[in-house]
Amino acid sequence: MSTTSNPYRGFRFPAEIINQAVWLYHCFSLSLREVELILAARGIVVSYETIREWSLRVGRVYAKSLKRCRPQLGDKWFLDEVFVRIRGKLHYLWRAVDQHGTVLDVLVQSRRNKKAAERFFRKLLKGLCYVPRVIVADKLGSYGAAKREILPGIEHRQSRYLNNRCEVSHQPTRRRERHMRRFKSVRHAQQFLSIHSPIHNHFQLRRHRVSANEYRTARDRAFLTWRDATGAALVG
């Protein structure tokens, strides 16, 4: 069996421990060393560098599986970009979420001009394979210019206040950025966030909007989907 078909190949720890480590690292605001300490408290001696490797190699497979398991995505896209400083240089993290708060995709770029917006639109359309009914963004002119080229005819709403849903979704990234003492390169940022966003977002159940029983049901469903997605990594 190839490494592609079995991401656990070559690791001496069982899949259950790798699964737990990746879940802890991406679901909570924990550093690699903190995850190492939690596992050590449970009698599992593993270095933080090994956990980093698990996060990159196996986490990528988990993230792809979770994307395939996502429920039907919304037809209203909220777009936003925030700056991230990488090795002293300013870059921009582009993010899209739907009306349900599901992160659709992320892209790290060095610009936020029309060309960068077009690249982000194409990445979204390629990954999602459908067009939205409405696009909501702030007043950055690049969105409108790119939309006219890539998505003509789609309703476009621009307001600094309508876009709060996407702006809030950047907060977990900011917390992780502080823990990691900033990203080391554009490739590192893109690679990490492409894994972190689907896993972390999967367990964000918006508890304040539902009753306790509804929350527990949603939480059980999220864990069931997680087990299905991570179990599928063994065979797919």
Secondary structure, DSSP 8 states (H G I E B T S, - for coil): --TTT-TTTT-SS-HHHHHHHHHHHHHSS--HHHHHHHHHHTT----HHHHHHHHHHHHHHHHHHHHHH-----SEEEEEEEEEEETTEEEEEEEEEETT--EEEEEEES--SHHHHHHHHHHHHHHH-S--SEEEE-S-HHHHHHHHHHSTTSEEEE-TTTTHHHHHTTHHHHHHHHHTTS-SSHHHHHHHHHHHHHHHHHT---GGGS-HHHHHHHHHHHHHHHHHHHHHTTT-
